[in-house]
Amino acid sequence: MYYLIIHLLKTEYREDVLLALTSCGIKTGSVVEGQNLDKVLEGDMPLFSGLIKSEDEKERYSTFIMAVISSKDKVTELVHLLKEADIDVMKQEILRLILLPVEMVVGYNDKQESK
């Protein structure tokens, strides 16, 4: 069992990523909207404004998608589906995929994930 974290840096790809997740059977999880730390520091703490370059206001926000998955193969399938949608996660600064091993989850039913 694994805990998948997707840090979506370019939020305009949100729909594509969610579609790819559901296409590979990952239909439960959480989506959290947030602000990137460097943009918060730049805006809220003037001390940092000269140290951090600001390119675009859209880059201020990011999305985290988290889900418990049963197999590493789901991530391989997800990357393949994203490539088919012309989103090359290996070359572009669109998202980061983080996969953590999980020993136990109380309340998780692997039937929630389509195989």
C-alpha positions as CSV (number, residue, x, y, z in Angstrom):
1,M,0.0,0.0,0.0
2,Y,1.2,3.5,-0.8
3,Y,0.4,7.1,-0.2
4,L,0.4,9.1,-3.4
5,I,1.0,12.9,-3.2
6,I,0.8,15.0,-6.4
7,H,2.0,18.6,-6.0
8,L,0.5,20.3,-9.0
9,L,2.5,23.4,-9.7
10,K,0.7,24.5,-12.8
11,T,-3.0,24.5,-11.7
12,E,-4.3,24.8,-15.3
13,Y,-3.5,21.1,-15.6
14,R,-5.8,20.2,-12.7
15,E,-8.6,18.7,-14.9
16,D,-6.2,16.7,-17.0
17,V,-4.6,15.2,-13.9
18,L,-7.9,14.4,-12.2
19,L,-9.1,12.7,-15.4
20,A,-5.9,10.7,-15.6
21,L,-6.3,9.6,-12.0
22,T,-9.9,8.4,-12.5
23,S,-8.9,6.7,-15.7
24,C,-6.3,4.6,-13.9
25,G,-8.8,3.7,-11.1
26,I,-7.9,6.2,-8.4
27,K,-11.2,7.7,-7.5
28,T,-10.9,8.5,-3.8
29,G,-8.6,10.9,-2.1
30,S,-8.3,14.6,-1.2
31,V,-7.7,17.7,-3.2
32,V,-6.2,20.7,-1.3
33,E,-5.7,24.2,-2.8
34,G,-2.9,26.3,-1.4
35,Q,-0.3,29.0,-1.9
36,N,3.3,28.4,-2.8
37,L,5.6,29.3,0.1
38,D,7.9,31.5,-2.0
39,K,4.9,33.6,-3.2
40,V,3.6,34.0,0.3
41,L,7.0,35.1,1.6
42,E,7.3,37.6,-1.3
43,G,3.8,39.1,-0.8
44,D,3.5,39.0,3.0
45,M,7.0,39.5,4.1
46,P,8.6,42.5,2.3
47,L,12.1,41.4,3.5
48,F,12.0,38.5,1.0
49,S,10.5,40.4,-2.0
50,G,13.9,41.3,-3.4
51,L,15.2,37.8,-3.0
52,I,12.5,35.9,-4.9
53,K,11.7,36.5,-8.5
54,S,8.0,36.8,-9.4
55,E,7.2,35.7,-12.9
56,D,3.4,35.2,-12.9
57,E,0.6,35.6,-10.4
58,K,-0.8,32.2,-11.5
59,E,2.3,30.6,-10.0
60,R,1.2,31.8,-6.5
61,Y,-1.2,28.9,-6.2
62,S,-0.8,25.1,-6.3
63,T,-2.9,22.1,-5.8
64,F,-2.2,18.9,-3.7
65,I,-3.9,15.7,-4.6
66,M,-3.5,12.8,-2.1
67,A,-4.7,9.3,-2.3
68,V,-4.0,5.8,-0.8
69,I,-3.2,3.4,-3.6
70,S,-2.6,-0.3,-3.7
71,S,0.3,-0.6,-6.1
72,K,3.2,1.3,-7.6
73,D,1.9,0.3,-11.0
74,K,-0.9,2.9,-10.6
75,V,1.7,5.6,-10.7
76,T,3.3,4.2,-13.8
77,E,-0.1,4.0,-15.5
78,L,-0.8,7.6,-14.3
79,V,2.4,8.9,-15.9
80,H,1.7,7.1,-19.1
81,L,-1.9,8.6,-19.3
82,L,-0.5,12.0,-18.6
83,K,2.1,11.5,-21.5
84,E,-0.8,10.5,-23.8
85,A,-2.4,13.9,-22.9
86,D,0.8,15.7,-23.9
87,I,1.9,16.3,-20.3
88,D,5.4,15.1,-19.9
89,V,6.0,15.2,-16.1
90,M,9.7,14.2,-16.6
91,K,10.6,17.3,-18.7
92,Q,8.2,20.1,-17.6
93,E,7.8,21.8,-14.2
94,I,4.1,20.9,-14.1
95,L,3.9,18.6,-11.1
96,R,5.7,16.5,-8.7
97,L,4.7,12.9,-7.9
98,I,5.6,11.6,-4.4
99,L,5.0,8.0,-3.5
100,L,5.4,6.9,0.1
101,P,5.2,3.3,1.4
102,V,2.4,2.8,4.0
103,E,2.4,0.0,6.5
104,M,-1.2,0.4,7.7
105,V,-4.2,2.5,7.1
106,V,-7.2,2.2,9.5
107,G,-10.4,2.8,7.7
108,Y,-9.1,2.1,4.1
109,N,-11.0,-0.3,1.9
110,D,-9.0,-1.3,-1.2
111,K,-12.4,-1.8,-3.0
112,Q,-12.6,2.0,-3.2
113,E,-9.9,1.8,-5.8
114,S,-10.8,0.3,-9.2
115,K,-8.5,-2.3,-10.5
